[in-house]
Amino acid sequence: MQNTYSSLPKLNNTLSIGSLKDQVNIKRDRNGIPSIYATTRNDSAFALGYLHSQERFFQMDILRRTASGQLSVLLGISAIEQDKLAIPFNFDLLADETIKQLPPEHKTLLAAYTKGVNQGLNTLDSFPFEYSVLETAPGPWQERDSILVAYALFLKLQSIELKKSLDLHNIEKALPSELVLFLIPEKQTLAGLPPINQVPTVAIWGKSSTSTSLEKYEVENYRINKANGIGWAISGSKTLSQSALIAINLNMPLSIPNTWFRVNQYIKDKHEFHGVTIPGFPLFLSGSNTHVAWGLSPSRSVWGRLQIQSTSNVDVQTNERTIQVRQEPSVIYNFESTKKGPVVASDKLGNLLSWQWVGNSPKSINLDLLALETSKDTKHSLSLFKQARFAHFDAFVGDSEGNIGWTMLGAIPKKDCFQTKINCEKQTDVYRLPIDYPQIFNPDKGYISTADTPLFNLTTGDMHWFDTNELSNREKHTDDNVFGMYKPDEAMGYKSLTDIRNYPMMRWQKFLIKVLSQELLTAQPQLREYRKFVDNWNGDTSSNSTGYILIRAFRDSIAKHVFKPIFSKISTDKASLELNDYFNLTQRWEIPLWQIINQQPDNFLDTQYYNWQDLYASILIDLNNMFILQEGSLAQITWGQYNHVEFKHSTFNVLPKLNRWLVSLPAEKISGDVQLPKTQFGNFGSTLRLVMSPGHESQSLFSMPIGQSSNPLSPYWLAGHDDWVLDRPTPFLPSDPNFNLTLNPKSSQ
């Protein structure tokens, strides 16, 4: 406990710093939101490094180790698989190469930030409390570590695509092509094929009957793990302020501390910027400079590709790496790699599967986002985004004159460069020039909205925008909300991001009412209460809703019956596929499911059931009995009992010495669900909501869980967290300062 207290930053202080050109003032409000007042951007970078280090250094250490494959030496054997994922990509070497390519002014800024990090760490009376529990000390921050943080964000956002690509490869090898296209509607679209309207007739169940007796209903079976988000921009021709209105909602795994760190920056006589950063990286990742506001939403495109290579036609390099493990013997890790990338698996024919990934390149990271801080208009900002290199995001931009735009942040490969037979390594640069990037500027309809689109096709190099009939639930809902707002302001925009209505589930409500017919209720009178709650559901996903969980449980059970026998028989090199692996492959799995239950084909029905109505009745009886057994009565069941969030420290499972209250919060029942504007499903949800209008920052709104500090004894620990839980927006700008820290160059003392 003493180390926890002594590792708190000194919020009111005056320090003499040798690395500064001029005085820097850091003012924090009651919520710990800092405002940096500096004369130069390099001094501000120093101050930002200082702040990141004092508030979040352990998080920064975790991020750099995530990319370099050195988590196990700090956290122990539980991190070994994460290290094995990162090591083959050699991010530590790529980080060094990236720094060599930076222009001098960016190297200077990175050096200033690094000095600030180390100054902040060394100024604490003791190292962050996690190190005392681990009985170790942190190593100094190096310039390469900030680049490693950027690569760690690549891993955090995109590493799931490697598993998804392997799963898809195994599915395509095991199932008839017509069934694969039917089950994964995105493949139909990207292949330029029309939607499949007829359920395939391929055999699913066969002649033998397989028991489908329902297990205990656990909503966790349908969890999600891919970062996603909502982003939109509305033209000033439609908004109340006549300035552009920009909104983002970033959904990721939730933990302590939160991913983002809020900062306000004032460079004397030059510019100001208000926004969010990620600890360990010296630049803003969303925000406003009063002229231009921009926000980033995670790209849903797949930025890696499995390359199938015969061992007879490819040079394979065998590598060995020693992984140091905390309190355990070292582990020798052997892996193979090709020119395309690390070997991640092999198929039944002995071919090697290599993962060719855009992120695995020194040209995938630069510091060109810096120029966005001083951009004056949307069109110029779009051109700057096309030059910047970072993890892939959709970039939404708007200016105080009302102009809006969209483009992509991140390196985009040239057309066909990820084709198996084309050797792009011989080209000078495999990535597109800025002029070849996709862009939208001031569309006629007056707004730009995305939730799960667009998709970039690595194979063809084409960008695909879904039409209205192809939009996912969240996409359609978001587009309808943006289109439907009249003279929107920040409050209306924020409300749209927390919308918990589930319109697509209403068709399941109608379907279930038909299933729960008078004939069935006469035969099974115990289902009358189930029908009553289904009838009374009002369309939202509030945490106290009983009707919603009953309808969702029915849909999920049907999905398990239909899809589980298909995927459980598909084996991989490690294990059989799970049903959740399929749900992670496509956000449009309800499209084939809805077609199946309406067409009711015999080949998708277990032969132990007389017909589909027999299956539906059996599922409802099982659900009714299970819910009553679990909760005593249906009236006691709420969605919040199955959808709750429990924030845990990133080291929760490896630091048993830490008191529980330091590393986790009590579970909170919470509204929302997957595929809604408010995506909230277990420990996955909004890490950041931001609605802003350039020139109107005082009216702009913000929300994030946990707050600024990672130290539970901080005076602003959990500041704003209750607002996040209750969907209450908080001001984007800080309140009056409560704390003042002055950093003076030594020469002024």
C-alpha positions in Angstrom: 0.0 0.0 0.0 2.9 2.4 0.8 4.4 1.9 -2.6 1.0 2.5 -4.2 0.8 5.9 -2.4 4.5 6.9 -3.0 4.1 6.2 -6.8 1.5 8.9 -7.2 2.6 11.9 -9.2 3.2 15.2 -7.4 0.4 17.3 -8.9 1.5 20.7 -7.4 5.2 21.2 -7.8 7.9 23.2 -9.5 10.8 21.3 -11.0 14.0 22.2 -12.7 14.4 20.2 -16.0 17.5 20.3 -18.1 15.9 19.1 -21.3 13.5 22.0 -21.8 13.9 25.1 -23.9 11.3 27.2 -22.1 9.0 26.9 -19.1 6.1 24.4 -19.3 3.0 24.5 -17.2 0.8 21.5 -16.7 -2.6 22.2 -15.2 -4.9 19.4 -14.2 -8.6 19.7 -13.4 -10.5 17.7 -10.8 -10.8 14.8 -13.2 -7.0 14.7 -13.8 -7.4 16.0 -17.3 -4.1 17.9 -18.1 -3.6 21.0 -20.1 0.0 21.5 -21.4 1.1 25.1 -21.9 4.4 25.2 -23.8 6.4 27.5 -26.1 7.5 24.8 -28.6 6.0 21.5 -29.7 9.1 19.6 -28.6 8.7 21.0 -25.1 5.1 19.9 -25.2 6.2 16.4 -26.3 8.5 16.3 -23.3 5.6 17.2 -21.0 3.3 14.6 -22.7 6.0 11.9 -22.1 6.3 13.1 -18.5 2.5 12.8 -18.0 2.2 9.5 -19.7 5.0 8.1 -17.6 3.7 9.3 -14.2 0.1 8.2 -14.8 0.5 5.1 -17.0 4.0 3.8 -17.2 3.2 0.2 -16.4 0.6 0.2 -19.3 3.3 1.6 -21.6 5.7 -1.1 -20.5 3.0 -3.7 -21.3 2.5 -2.3 -24.7 6.2 -2.2 -25.7 6.6 -5.7 -24.4 3.5 -6.8 -26.3 5.2 -5.9 -29.6 8.7 -7.0 -28.8 7.6 -10.4 -27.4 8.9 -9.8 -23.9 5.8 -10.0 -21.7 6.7 -13.3 -20.1 9.8 -11.9 -18.4 7.5 -9.5 -16.5 4.2 -11.3 -16.2 5.3 -15.0 -16.2 4.2 -18.1 -18.1 0.7 -16.9 -18.7 2.0 -14.5 -21.3 4.0 -17.0 -23.3 1.5 -17.4 -26.1 1.3 -13.7 -26.6 5.0 -13.5 -26.9 5.0 -16.4 -29.4 2.5 -14.4 -31.5 4.7 -11.3 -31.6 8.2 -12.7 -31.9 8.1 -13.9 -35.5 7.2 -10.4 -36.7 10.5 -8.9 -35.4 8.9 -5.7 -34.4 11.9 -4.6 -32.4 14.0 -4.6 -35.5 11.3 -2.9 -37.5 11.1 -0.2 -34.9 14.8 0.6 -35.3 14.4 0.7 -39.1 11.4 2.9 -38.8 13.3 5.5 -36.7 16.1 5.6 -39.2 13.5 6.6 -41.9 12.1 9.5 -39.8 12.8 13.1 -40.9 15.1 15.1 -38.4 12.2 17.1 -36.9 10.3 13.9 -36.1 13.4 12.3 -34.5 13.8 15.4 -32.4 10.2 15.3 -31.2 10.5 11.6 -30.4 13.7 12.2 -28.5 12.0 15.0 -26.5 9.1 12.7 -25.7 11.5 9.9 -24.6 13.4 12.2 -22.3 10.1 13.3 -20.7 9.0 9.7 -20.1 12.2 8.9 -18.3 12.2 12.2 -16.3 8.6 11.5 -15.2 9.5 7.9 -14.2 12.5 9.0 -12.2 10.7 11.9 -10.5 8.3 9.5 -8.8 9.2 8.7 -5.2 8.8 5.0 -6.1 8.2 3.1 -9.3 4.5 2.4 -10.2 3.0 0.0 -7.6 2.8 -3.0 -10.0 6.6 -3.2 -10.0 6.8 -3.5 -6.2 4.3 -6.3 -6.3 6.3 -8.0 -9.0 9.5 -7.3 -7.0 11.2 -5.8 -10.1 12.1 -2.4 -11.6 11.1 -1.0 -14.9 13.8 -0.4 -17.6 14.2 3.1 -19.1 12.1 4.2 -22.0 13.9 4.2 -25.4 12.9 6.0 -28.6 12.2 2.6 -30.3 9.6 1.8 -27.6 7.2 4.5 -28.8 7.3 2.8 -32.3 6.7 -0.5 -30.5 3.6 0.9 -28.9 2.3 1.7 -32.4 3.0 -1.9 -33.5 1.3 -3.1 -30.4 -1.8 -1.3 -31.5 -1.5 -3.1 -34.8 -1.5 -6.4 -32.8 -4.4 -5.2 -30.6 -6.6 -4.3 -33.5 -5.6 -6.8 -36.2 -4.0 -10.0 -34.7 -7.5 -11.7 -34.5 -7.5 -11.6 -38.3 -4.7 -14.2 -38.4 -6.9 -16.7 -36.5 -9.9 -15.8 -38.6 -8.0 -16.3 -41.8 -6.8 -19.7 -40.6 -10.4 -20.6 -39.6 -11.7 -19.5 -43.0 -9.0 -21.5 -44.8 -10.0 -24.6 -42.9 -13.7 -24.0 -43.5 -13.1 -23.6 -47.3 -11.1 -26.8 -47.4 -13.8 -28.7 -45.5 -17.1 -27.4 -46.8 -18.6 -27.2 -50.3 -18.1 -23.8 -51.8 -21.8 -23.1 -52.2 -22.2 -23.6 -48.4 -19.3 -21.3 -47.6 -20.7 -18.5 -49.7 -24.1 -19.0 -48.1 -22.7 -18.9 -44.6 -20.4 -16.0 -45.0 -22.3 -13.3 -47.0 -19.3 -11.0 -47.2 -17.6 -13.5 -49.5 -20.6 -13.1 -51.9 -20.2 -9.4 -52.0 -16.4 -9.2 -52.3 -16.6 -11.8 -55.1 -19.2 -9.7 -57.0 -21.8 -12.3 -56.7 -25.5 -11.7 -56.1 -27.0 -12.6 -52.7 -27.9 -16.3 -52.3 -31.6 -16.6 -51.8 -32.0 -20.3 -51.7 -30.6 -22.4 -48.8 -28.1 -25.0 -50.1 -29.2 -28.6 -50.2 -25.9 -30.1 -49.0 -26.3 -32.7 -46.2 -25.8 -31.3 -42.7 -27.1 -33.8 -40.2 -27.1 -37.0 -42.2 -29.1 -40.0 -41.3 -28.0 -40.4 -37.7 -29.6 -38.4 -35.0 -27.4 -36.3 -32.8 -28.7 -35.1 -29.5 -29.1 -31.3 -29.3 -30.2 -31.1 -25.7 -29.5 -27.5 -24.6 -26.7 -26.8 -22.2 -27.0 -24.2 -19.6 -27.6 -20.9 -21.4 -24.5 -18.7 -21.1 -24.4 -15.6 -23.1 -20.6 -15.6 -23.1 -20.8 -18.2 -25.9 -21.5 -15.3 -28.2 -18.7 -13.0 -27.1 -16.8 -10.8 -29.6 -13.1 -9.9 -29.6 -12.5 -7.8 -32.7 -12.1 -4.0 -32.3 -14.8 -2.1 -34.1 -16.4 1.2 -33.9 -18.8 3.9 -35.3 -17.7 7.0 -37.0 -19.6 9.7 -38.8 -19.3 13.3 -40.0 -22.2 15.7 -40.7 -21.9 18.7 -42.9 -22.4 22.2 -41.5 -25.3 22.6 -44.0 -27.3 20.3 -41.7 -26.0 21.0 -38.2 -27.3 23.5 -35.7 -24.0 25.3 -35.4 -23.3 25.3 -39.2 -19.9 23.8 -38.3 -19.1 20.2 -39.1 -20.1 17.6 -36.4 -17.8 14.6 -36.0 -18.4 11.5 -33.8 -16.5 8.3 -33.0 -17.2 5.4 -30.7 -14.3 3.0 -30.3 -15.2 -0.5 -29.1 -12.4 -2.7 -27.7 -11.8 -5.1 -24.8 -12.2 -3.2 -21.5 -9.6 -3.2 -18.8 -7.8 -1.2 -16.1 -6.4 1.3 -17.1 -8.4 2.4 -20.1 -6.6 2.4 -23.5 -6.7 6.2 -24.0 -5.4 9.3 -22.2 -6.9 12.7 -22.6 -4.7 15.8 -23.1 -5.1 19.5 -24.0 -2.2 21.2 -25.6 -1.5 25.0 -26.0 1.6 26.0 -28.0 2.2 29.7 -27.3 1.1 32.1 -30.1 0.7 29.1 -32.5 -2.1 26.6 -31.9 -4.1 24.5 -29.5 -5.3 21.0 -29.7 -7.7 19.0 -27.5 -7.9 15.3 -27.9 -6.8 11.8 -26.9 -3.5 9.9 -27.0 -2.3 6.4 -26.3 0.3 6.2 -23.5 3.7 5.6 -25.0 3.1 7.4 -28.3 3.8 11.1 -28.7 1.0 12.2 -31.0 -2.8 12.8 -30.8 -5.0 10.1 -32.3 -8.3 12.1 -32.4 -9.4 15.6 -31.4 -9.8 19.2 -32.5 -7.7 22.3 -33.0 -10.7 24.7 -33.2 -10.4 24.8 -37.0 -10.5 21.1 -37.8 -11.8 18.1 -35.8 -11.0 14.6 -36.7 -11.7 11.2 -35.3 -10.5 7.7 -35.9 -12.6 4.5 -36.0 -11.0 1.0 -36.4 -10.9 -0.3 -39.9 -12.8 -3.6 -40.3 -10.8 -4.6 -43.4 -8.4 -7.6 -43.2 -4.9 -6.2 -43.7 -3.2 -9.6 -43.8 -3.3 -12.5 -46.1 -2.5 -16.2 -45.8 0.0 -17.2 -48.5 0.0 -20.9 -49.3 3.5 -22.0 -50.3 4.9 -25.4 -51.3 8.0 -26.4 -49.3 9.6 -27.3 -52.6 9.3 -23.8 -54.1 10.1 -21.5 -51.1 13.1 -20.7 -49.0 12.2 -21.4 -45.4 14.3 -19.9 -42.6 14.4 -21.7 -39.2 14.6 -19.3 -36.2 15.3 -19.8 -32.5 14.5 -17.4 -29.8 14.9 -17.7 -26.0 12.0 -16.4 -24.1 12.8 -15.3 -20.5 9.9 -16.2 -18.1 9.4 -14.7 -14.7 10.1 -17.2 -11.9 10.3 -20.0 -14.5 13.0 -21.6 -16.7 13.5 -20.0 -20.0 11.6 -21.3 -23.0 13.3 -22.1 -26.3 10.9 -21.0 -29.1 11.5 -22.3 -32.7 9.6 -20.9 -35.6 9.9 -20.7 -39.4 9.5 -17.8 -41.7 9.5 -17.1 -45.5 9.9 -13.9 -47.5 6.2 -13.5 -47.3 6.1 -13.6 -43.5 6.1 -16.0 -40.6 4.9 -19.6 -41.1 1.7 -19.9 -39.0 0.5 -23.4 -39.9 0.6 -26.1 -42.5 -2.2 -27.8 -44.4 -2.9 -31.5 -45.0 -1.0 -31.4 -48.2 2.2 -30.2 -46.4 2.0 -26.7 -47.8 3.2 -23.9 -45.6 0.8 -21.1 -44.6 2.6 -17.8 -44.2 1.0 -14.6 -42.9 1.7 -11.7 -45.1 0.7 -8.6 -43.1 0.8 -4.9 -43.9 1.8 -4.2 -40.3 5.0 -6.3 -40.6 6.9 -3.5 -42.3 9.0 -0.5 -41.3 7.0 1.6 -43.7 3.7 0.9 -41.8 4.6 3.5 -39.1 5.6 7.2 -39.2 4.9 10.3 -37.3 3.2 12.3 -40.0 0.0 12.6 -37.9 1.9 15.5 -36.3 0.9 17.8 -39.2 -2.8 17.2 -38.4 -2.5 19.3 -35.3 -2.1 22.5 -37.2 -4.3 21.8 -40.3 -6.8 24.5 -41.1 -9.4 22.8 -43.3 -10.8 19.4 -44.2 -9.3 19.0 -47.7 -5.8 19.6 -46.4 -6.4 17.2 -43.5 -7.4 14.5 -45.9 -4.2 14.9 -47.8 -2.2 14.6 -44.6 -4.0 11.5 -43.5 -3.0 9.8 -46.8 0.7 10.4 -46.0 0.5 9.3 -42.4 1.3 5.7 -41.4 -0.2 4.0 -38.4 -2.6 1.2 -37.6 -5.5 1.2 -40.0 -8.4 3.5 -39.1 -11.3 5.2 -40.9 -10.5 8.9 -40.6 -13.5 11.3 -40.3 -12.7 15.0 -40.7 -14.7 18.2 -40.5 -13.9 21.9 -40.3 -15.4 25.0 -38.8 -16.7 26.1 -42.2 -18.9 23.0 -42.4 -16.8 20.8 -44.8 -16.6 17.1 -44.1 -14.5 14.2 -45.5 -13.4 10.6 -45.0 -10.3 8.7 -46.0 -8.2 5.8 -44.6 -5.2 6.1 -42.2 -2.6 3.4 -42.7 -0.5 1.9 -45.4 -2.6 0.5 -48.3 -0.9 -2.0 -50.6 -0.8 -1.5 -54.3 -3.2 -3.4 -56.5 -2.4 -7.1 -56.6 0.6 -6.8 -54.3 -0.8 -9.4 -52.0 -1.5 -11.9 -54.8 0.4 -15.2 -54.2 2.1 -15.3 -57.6 3.3 -11.6 -57.7 6.6 -10.8 -56.1 6.1 -7.2 -54.9 9.3 -7.3 -52.8 11.1 -6.4 -56.1 9.2 -3.1 -56.3 10.6 0.0 -54.7 7.5 0.5 -52.6 4.6 -2.0 -52.3 2.2 0.7 -50.9 -0.1 3.1 -52.7 0.8 6.8 -53.2 -1.5 9.3 -51.5 -3.1 10.2 -54.8 -4.4 6.6 -55.0 -6.1 6.5 -51.6 -9.9 6.4 -51.4 -11.6 9.7 -50.3 -15.0 11.3 -49.8 -15.3 15.0 -49.6 -18.6 16.9 -49.1 -21.0 14.2 -50.3 -24.4 15.4 -51.7 -26.3 13.8 -48.9 -24.5 15.9 -46.3 -23.1 13.2 -44.1 -20.7 10.2 -44.1 -21.4 7.2 -41.8 -19.7 3.9 -41.3 -19.9 1.2 -38.6 -18.5 -2.0 -40.2 -17.6 -0.7 -43.7 -15.9 -0.1 -46.0 -14.0 -3.2 -46.8 -10.7 -3.2 -48.5 -10.0 -6.3 -50.6 -6.3 -7.2 -50.4 -6.5 -9.5 -53.3 -7.9 -7.1 -55.8 -6.8 -3.8 -54.2 -10.4 -2.5 -54.4 -12.4 -0.6 -51.8 -16.0 -1.9 -51.4 -18.9 0.1 -49.9 -21.9 -2.0 -49.1 -25.3 -0.8 -50.5 -28.3 -0.3 -48.3 -29.5 -3.9 -48.6 -26.1 -5.3 -47.5 -25.5 -3.2 -44.4 -25.1 -5.0 -41.1 -27.4 -4.2 -38.2 -25.2 -1.6 -36.7 -24.4 0.0 -40.0 -28.0 0.4 -40.9 -29.0 1.6 -37.5 -26.2 4.1 -37.4 -27.0 5.4 -40.9 -30.7 5.7 -40.0 -29.8 7.7 -36.9 -27.5 10.1 -38.7 -29.9 10.6 -41.5 -32.8 11.1 -39.1 -31.3 13.9 -37.0 -32.7 17.4 -37.8 -30.3 20.2 -37.1 -28.1 17.9 -34.9 -26.0 19.2 -32.1 -23.5 17.5 -29.8 -26.1 16.2 -27.4 -28.2 14.6 -30.2 -25.0 13.1 -31.7 -24.0 11.6 -28.4 -27.4 10.1 -27.8 -27.2 8.4 -31.2 -23.9 6.7 -30.0 -25.6 5.2 -27.0 -28.8 4.0 -28.8 -29.7 0.6 -27.2 -32.7 -0.2 -29.5 -32.4 -3.5 -31.3 -34.6 -3.3 -34.3 -33.4 -6.5 -35.9 -34.4 -8.5 -32.8 -38.0 -7.3 -33.3 -38.4 -9.7 -36.2 -37.4 -12.4 -33.8 -40.0 -11.2 -31.4 -42.7 -11.5 -34.1 -41.4 -14.9 -35.1 -41.4 -16.1 -31.6 -44.9 -14.9 -31.0 -46.0 -17.0 -33.9 -44.1 -20.0 -32.5 -45.8 -19.5 -29.1 -49.2 -20.0 -30.7 -52.3 -20.7 -28.8 -52.0 -24.3 -29.9 -48.5 -24.6 -28.4 -49.6 -22.8 -25.2 -52.5 -25.2 -24.8 -50.2 -28.1 -25.0 -47.4 -26.5 -22.9 -49.2 -24.1 -20.5 -45.9 -23.5 -18.6 -44.8 -21.3 -21.6 -47.6 -18.7 -21.1 -45.4 -16.5 -18.9 -42.6 -16.8 -21.5 -45.0 -15.5 -24.1 -46.1 -12.7 -21.8 -42.6 -11.3 -21.5 -42.0 -11.7 -25.2 -45.2 -9.8 -26.0 -44.2 -6.9 -23.6 -40.7 -6.4 -24.9 -40.4 -2.7 -26.1 -37.4 -3.1 -28.4 -34.5 -1.9 -26.2 -31.7 -3.8 -24.6 -31.8 -2.1 -21.2 -30.1 -4.1 -18.4 -33.4 -4.6 -16.6 -35.2 -6.1 -19.6 -36.6 -9.6 -19.2 -38.2 -9.9 -22.6 -35.0 -9.2 -24.4 -33.0 -12.0 -22.8 -35.8 -14.5 -23.5 -36.0 -13.5 -27.2 -32.2 -13.5 -27.6 -31.8 -16.8 -25.9 -34.3 -18.4 -28.3 -32.4 -16.9 -31.3 -29.0 -18.0 -30.0 -30.3 -21.6 -29.3 -31.6 -21.8 -32.9 -28.3 -20.6 -34.1 -26.5 -23.2 -32.1 -28.7 -25.9 -33.5 -28.3 -24.8 -37.1 -24.6 -24.0 -37.1 -22.8 -26.1 -34.5 -23.0 -29.4 -36.4 -21.4 -27.7 -39.4 -18.4 -26.3 -37.7 -17.8 -28.8 -34.9 -16.7 -31.4 -37.4 -14.0 -29.1 -38.9 -10.6 -29.8 -37.4 -7.6 -27.5 -37.4 -4.0 -28.3 -36.6 -4.8 -27.5 -33.0 -8.4 -28.2 -32.3 -11.9 -28.3 -33.8 -13.6 -25.1 -34.6 -16.0 -23.6 -32.0 -19.3 -22.0 -32.9 -17.9 -18.6 -31.7 -15.2 -18.9 -34.4 -17.9 -18.7 -37.0 -19.6 -15.7 -35.4 -16.2 -13.9 -35.4 -15.8 -14.7 -39.2 -18.9 -12.8 -40.2 -21.1 -10.1 -38.7 -23.9 -11.1 -41.0 -24.5 -14.7 -39.8 -28.1 -13.8 -39.1 -28.7 -13.5 -42.9 -28.3 -17.3 -43.5 -29.9 -18.1 -40.2 -33.1 -16.1 -41.1 -33.3 -17.7 -44.5 -33.0 -21.2 -42.9 -35.7 -20.7 -40.3 -38.1 -19.3 -42.9 -37.4 -21.9 -45.6 -37.1 -24.7 -43.0 -35.0 -27.1 -45.2 -34.9 -30.7 -43.9 -31.1 -30.9 -44.3 -30.5 -28.4 -41.5 -33.0 -30.1 -39.1 -31.8 -32.8 -36.7 -33.7 -36.0 -37.6 -34.7 -36.5 -33.9 -37.3 -33.7 -34.5 -40.5 -34.3 -36.5 -40.4 -30.8 -38.0 -39.1 -27.4 -37.3 -42.0 -26.5 -35.0 -41.1 -29.5 -32.9 -37.5 -28.1 -32.6 -38.8 -24.7 -31.6 -41.1 -26.1 -28.9 -38.3 -28.3 -27.5 -35.9 -25.3 -27.3 -38.5 -23.1 -25.6 -39.3 -25.8 -23.0 -35.6 -26.3 -22.3 -35.0 -22.6 -21.9 -38.0 -22.1 -19.7 -37.0 -24.9 -17.4 -33.4 -23.7 -17.3 -34.2 -20.1 -16.5 -36.6 -21.1 -13.8 -34.0 -23.5 -12.3 -31.3 -20.8 -12.4 -33.3 -17.8 -11.2 -36.5 -19.2 -9.5 -38.9 -17.6 -12.0 -38.8 -15.8 -15.4 -39.7 -12.5 -13.6 -36.3 -12.6 -11.9 -34.3 -12.8 -15.1 -32.9 -9.6 -16.7 -30.5 -8.9 -19.6 -28.1 -7.3 -17.1 -27.6 -10.6 -15.3 -26.1 -12.0 -18.6 -24.6 -8.7 -19.9 -22.3 -7.3 -17.2 -18.9 -5.7 -17.3 -16.2 -6.3 -14.7 -13.1 -4.2 -15.2 -9.9 -5.9 -14.3 -6.3 -4.8 -14.3 -4.3 -6.2 -17.2 -2.3 -8.2 -14.6 -5.3 -9.6 -12.7 -4.5 -13.2 -13.4 -0.7 -13.0 -12.7 -0.5 -10.8 -9.6 -2.2 -12.8 -6.8 -0.4 -10.7 -4.2 -2.4 -7.6 -5.2 -5.6 -7.0 -3.2 -8.6 -7.5 -5.4 -9.9 -4.0 -5.0 -6.7 -2.7 -6.7 -7.1 -4.7 -9.8 -10.8 -5.1 -10.5 -14.1 -3.3 -10.0 -17.5 -4.9 -9.0 -19.5 -6.2 -11.9 -21.9 -3.7 -13.4 -25.1 -4.7 -15.1 -25.1 -2.8 -18.4 -27.3 -2.1 -21.4 -26.5 -2.6 -25.0 -25.4 -5.6 -27.1 -23.3 -6.5 -30.1 -24.3 -5.0 -33.5 -25.9 -1.9 -31.9 -24.8 1.7 -31.9 -24.1 1.1 -28.2 -21.9 -2.1 -28.5 -21.6 -3.4 -25.0 -21.2 -7.1 -24.5 -19.5 -8.4 -21.3 -16.0 -6.9 -21.1 -16.1 -5.6 -24.6 -17.5 -2.1 -25.3 -16.8 1.5 -25.7 -13.4 2.7 -24.7 -14.1 6.2 -26.0 -17.0 8.2 -27.2 -16.4 11.6 -28.7 -18.7 14.1 -30.4 -17.1 17.4 -31.4 -17.6 20.4 -33.6 -14.5 22.5 -34.5 -14.8 26.0 -33.1 -17.4 24.8 -30.6 -15.2 22.7 -28.3 -16.9 24.0 -25.2 -20.1 22.2 -26.3 -18.4 19.1 -27.4 -18.9 15.9 -25.5 -16.7 13.0 -24.3 -16.9 9.8 -22.4 -14.5 7.0 -21.4 -14.4 4.4 -18.6 -12.0 4.3 -15.6 -10.6 7.8 -16.1 -7.1 9.2 -16.4 -5.1 7.5 -13.6 -4.0 3.9 -13.3 -3.3 4.3 -9.5 -6.3 3.5 -7.3 -5.2 6.1 -4.7 -5.2 8.9 -7.1 -7.6 11.8 -6.2 -9.2 11.4 -9.6 -9.3 7.6 -9.7 -12.4 6.5 -11.6 -13.3 10.1 -12.4 -16.0 10.0 -15.1 -16.5 6.2 -14.8 -20.0 6.4 -13.4 -21.0 8.7 -16.2 -19.8 6.1 -18.7 -21.8 3.3 -17.0 -24.9 5.4 -17.1 -24.3 6.8 -20.6 -24.0 10.4 -19.4 -21.8 12.5 -21.5 -19.1 14.7 -19.9 -17.6 18.0 -21.3 -14.8 17.6 -23.9 -12.9 20.4 -22.4 -11.5 20.3 -18.9 -13.0 22.3 -16.0 -11.1 24.9 -13.9 -7.6 23.7 -12.9 -7.2 22.1 -9.4 -3.5 21.3 -9.7 -0.5 23.1 -11.2 2.9 21.6 -12.1 5.6 23.9 -13.4 8.6 22.6 -15.3 11.4 25.1 -15.7 14.6 24.8 -17.8 17.6 24.7 -15.5 19.0 27.9 -16.8 16.0 29.8 -15.4 16.6 28.8 -11.8 
